[in-house]
């Protein structure tokens, strides 16, 4: 399924909240079921499928995630908000990418990165072994030398990223 944006958020939150990723999908459904009483109910028994169908009609994916993080009354999103901050970062230039790479080398920081070429979200971090990223579609950690190697500077793509930092 194409559920990488919320899955990446869950992966980025996990070190700070210990909340399983699937719980964010259920909370997403509950959040939008409360808001959209006249809309068909999102199926909490199949939250990833409901999320996938609903989310892609919402517009800018990272804006939806930021809104959930900042404003949702669902306990899981409130816990995440109390433990981490999301700072939107523009990734349009090599200088922006350099600043982001420096930031994730700091303790307790990760980067949610929207890959322009594949319209896909991953989580990037830094540890003693260097730069790594977790791709929810692959379900595994991979290594990269430079953050810039993950990004294609396409002028028609948003280059969205969130720096995820412990509060």
Secondary structure, 3 states (H helix, E strand, C coil): CCCHHHHHHHHHHHHHHCCCHHHHHHHHHHHHHHHCCCCCCCCHHHHHHHHHHHHCCCCCHHHHHHHHHHHCCCHHHHHHHHHEEEEEEECCCHHHHHHHHHHHCCCCEEEEEEECCCCEEEEEEEECCEEEEEECCCCEEEECCCHHHHCCCCCCCCCEEEEEEEC
